Amino acid sequence: MSCEMAVVEYTVPNVRTINDVVRGLPKGKGLGTFIWEPTKWRGGALFDREGKTKVEIDVYAKMFKDYRKQGR
């Protein structure tokens, strides 16, 4: 049996690691990831209390560039 996989409800400090694992699943079985509560300011967040992006969001642009280079 072969199934696809998505990861949901993880926090900011693990963004790159979790995305790399999901993208690395054999035969393209990784559907993607969904961060849990990006506005939660305690314990890591992508946005501050005023709704402005925090530096942690930059990981997404970096992943996009890196993944494009990999051709996946």
Secondary structure, DSSP 8 states (H G I E B T S, - for coil): ----EEEEEE-GGGHHHHHHHHHTSGGG-EEEEEES-TT--TT--SB-TTS-B-GGGHHHHHHHHHHHHHT-
